Amino acid sequence: MTINDIMALLVEELTEGEIPMPLAQEFTLANVWCDLARLAGEELPAEAVAVVGRALDVTYEPVRRGSYAEHALQFAPAD
């Protein structure tokens, strides 16, 4: 999977999530890094997760998601 493939998936996901004009939105690098790793099916980077979790005051853990890649992950608030 190429960077362009993963970015296209992220834009599609944001659009379906009702984020208007996702390419014109501002996101932290930590959020982008976590999303790209998730969509590529890679382990989420601990340093980026720490920033995202702290910024949202929520603890996140990876959860399986079947619609993108076989081993893709998505953030879900921990119970």
N, C-alpha and C positions, 0 to 999 in steps of 0.2 A: 504494500500500500504506500503510495507516494504522499508527500506533504500536501500536494494539491487535492488528492483524494480525501484526505482527512479534513482539510479545511472546507471542502465542499460539503462533507457530512456535517461538520459543525454549523455551517451556515444554514443548511437544510433543517437541522435540529432546532436552531434558534428561531427560524422562520415558523416552523410548525409549533413552537412554543409561544408563538405570538409576540416575538420581539420584532418590532418594526425596523426595517432596514438594518439588519444585523451588521453589515459591513461598515455602517456609519456609527456604530455604538462604541463606547469606551469600556474596556475591560482591563483588569490588572493582568500583568504577565503571569502571575500565579494561577489565575483562573484559566487563562489560555493554555498554559502548560498542563494543568490537570485535565482539561477537556481533550487536548490532543493526545495525551497518553491514554486516557480512557477510550477514545475512539480507535486508537491503534491496538487496543488490547494489551497495553503494557502496564507494568506496575506504576501506580501513582507516585510521583516524586514526593518524598516525605517533607522536604523543605517547603514546597509549594502548598501541600495539604495543610501544613502547620499555619501558613499565612491565610489561606482561604478559610479554614476552620476558625481561626482567631478573629478574622474580619467579620464573619457571620455569626460568631458566638455559638457555633454548632459543631458537634463532632461528626465527621464524615467517615464512612467506611465503604469500600467498593462493593457493588452489587452487580450480579450478572444481568446483561441486557442482550436480548437476542436479535434486535432489529438491525444492528450495524455490522459488527464482525463477530465471528464465532465466539471469541473470548473478550469482547468489548466489555467495559465496565461503565457504570454510571454512579454518580454521587447520590446517596440517599441518606437523609438524616438518621442517625443511629437511634434506636428506641431506648 
